């Protein structure tokens, strides 16, 4: 896995903060909201789509879900409208992603994988789950 730059880490931290600003109030009303979890962008790595768009792919964990997320590079941001779909071919298969806009400056594509994290005891447990998930997604089938 390629190491990320400081700018890429900053961008992912901004992504987590943007998700909190946009969704945290509504998330608290969800039946599976887990107050022991925060929002974090984990295990991200550079990824290029089949169409040649560059970005970062990883896991986005929130108090209500764990998703795959692809954040396109600013310079190569494909046009997208909320609700638009994109299928990414990853080593373990094809995954349907949905467009989302967080504030004016952040766009991402996400593929929800788990929508109930209420049994996780801490963000550390969530981080380990995200790491295992990314290992499985990026290993592919033998």
C-alpha positions as CSV (number, residue, x, y, z in Angstrom):
1,X,0.0,0.0,0.0
2,X,1.3,3.4,-1.0
3,X,1.8,6.0,1.9
4,X,-0.5,9.1,1.7
5,X,0.8,12.6,1.6
6,X,0.1,15.1,4.4
7,X,-2.3,16.9,2.1
8,X,-4.2,13.7,1.5
9,X,-4.4,13.0,5.3
10,X,-5.7,16.5,5.8
11,X,-8.3,16.0,3.1
12,X,-9.5,12.8,4.8
13,X,-9.7,14.6,8.2
14,X,-11.7,17.3,6.5
15,X,-14.0,14.6,5.1
16,X,-14.7,13.2,8.5
17,X,-15.5,16.7,9.9
18,X,-17.7,17.5,6.9
19,X,-19.7,14.2,7.5
20,X,-20.2,15.2,11.1
21,X,-21.4,18.7,10.2
22,X,-23.8,17.4,7.5
23,X,-25.2,14.2,9.2
24,X,-24.5,13.9,12.9
25,X,-27.7,15.5,14.1
26,X,-29.8,13.2,11.9
27,X,-27.7,10.2,12.8
28,X,-28.4,10.6,16.5
29,X,-32.1,9.9,15.7
30,X,-31.2,6.6,14.0
31,X,-32.2,3.5,15.9
32,X,-28.7,2.0,15.5
33,X,-26.8,5.1,16.5
34,X,-23.7,4.2,18.5
35,X,-22.5,7.0,20.8
36,X,-19.2,5.2,21.4
37,X,-18.2,5.7,17.8
38,X,-17.0,8.9,16.0
39,X,-16.4,9.6,12.4
40,X,-13.1,8.5,10.8
41,X,-11.7,7.9,7.3
42,X,-9.6,4.8,7.6
43,X,-7.3,2.6,5.4
44,X,-7.4,5.0,2.4
45,X,-5.1,4.4,-0.5
46,X,-4.8,5.9,-4.0
47,X,-7.2,4.3,-6.5
48,X,-7.9,4.9,-10.1
49,X,-11.3,4.1,-11.6
50,X,-11.8,2.1,-14.9
51,X,-12.5,5.5,-16.5
52,X,-9.1,6.8,-15.4
53,X,-10.3,9.1,-12.6
54,X,-7.8,9.3,-9.6
55,X,-8.8,9.5,-6.0
56,X,-8.5,7.9,-2.6
57,X,-10.4,4.7,-1.6
58,X,-10.9,3.5,1.9
59,X,-13.4,3.0,4.7
60,X,-15.6,5.6,6.3
61,X,-16.9,4.7,9.7
62,X,-19.6,6.7,11.4
63,X,-21.8,6.2,14.5
64,X,-24.4,4.5,12.2
65,X,-22.5,2.8,9.4
66,X,-19.4,1.5,7.8
67,X,-19.0,2.3,4.1
68,X,-16.4,2.0,1.3
69,X,-15.7,5.5,0.2
70,X,-13.9,6.9,-2.9
71,X,-12.9,10.6,-2.8
72,X,-12.0,11.8,-6.3
73,X,-9.0,14.1,-6.6
74,X,-10.0,17.8,-6.8
75,X,-8.5,18.2,-10.3
76,X,-10.2,15.1,-11.7
77,X,-13.6,15.3,-9.9
78,X,-16.1,13.6,-12.2
79,X,-19.4,15.5,-12.5
80,X,-21.9,14.1,-10.2
81,X,-25.4,14.8,-8.9
82,X,-26.7,13.6,-5.5
83,X,-28.0,10.0,-6.0
84,X,-25.9,9.4,-9.1
85,X,-24.3,5.9,-9.2
86,X,-20.8,4.6,-10.0
87,X,-19.7,1.0,-10.0
88,X,-16.1,0.5,-9.0
89,X,-14.3,-2.7,-9.9
90,X,-12.2,-3.7,-6.9
91,X,-10.1,-6.9,-6.5
92,X,-12.9,-8.7,-4.6
93,X,-15.7,-7.7,-7.0
94,X,-17.8,-4.8,-8.3
95,X,-19.3,-2.4,-5.8
96,X,-22.1,0.2,-6.4
97,X,-21.3,3.6,-5.1
98,X,-23.7,6.6,-4.6
99,X,-22.7,10.2,-5.0
100,X,-22.8,12.5,-2.0
101,X,-21.8,16.1,-1.5
102,X,-20.6,17.3,1.9
103,X,-20.7,21.0,2.0
104,X,-19.6,23.1,-0.9
105,X,-16.1,21.6,-1.4
106,X,-16.2,17.9,-0.7
107,X,-17.6,15.3,-2.9
108,X,-17.4,11.6,-2.4
109,X,-18.8,8.3,-3.6
110,X,-19.8,5.8,-0.9
111,X,-21.0,2.2,-0.8
112,X,-22.7,1.3,2.5
113,X,-21.6,-2.2,3.8
114,X,-22.8,-2.2,7.4
115,X,-25.7,-0.1,8.6
116,X,-25.7,-1.3,12.3
117,X,-22.6,-0.8,14.3
118,X,-24.5,-0.6,17.6
119,X,-22.6,-3.6,19.1
120,X,-19.1,-2.1,18.7
121,X,-17.6,-1.1,22.0
122,X,-15.3,1.6,20.8
123,X,-13.8,3.5,17.9
124,X,-10.8,1.2,18.2
125,X,-13.1,-1.8,17.6
126,X,-14.5,0.0,14.6
127,X,-11.1,0.8,13.3
128,X,-10.1,-2.9,13.4
129,X,-13.4,-3.8,11.7
130,X,-12.7,-1.3,8.9
131,X,-9.1,-2.6,8.5
132,X,-10.4,-6.2,8.1
133,X,-13.0,-5.1,5.7
134,X,-10.5,-3.2,3.5
135,X,-8.2,-6.2,3.6
136,X,-11.0,-8.5,2.3
137,X,-12.1,-6.0,-0.3
138,X,-8.6,-5.4,-1.7
139,X,-7.4,-9.0,-1.6
140,X,-9.8,-10.3,-4.2
141,X,-10.7,-13.9,-4.9
142,X,-8.2,-16.7,-5.3
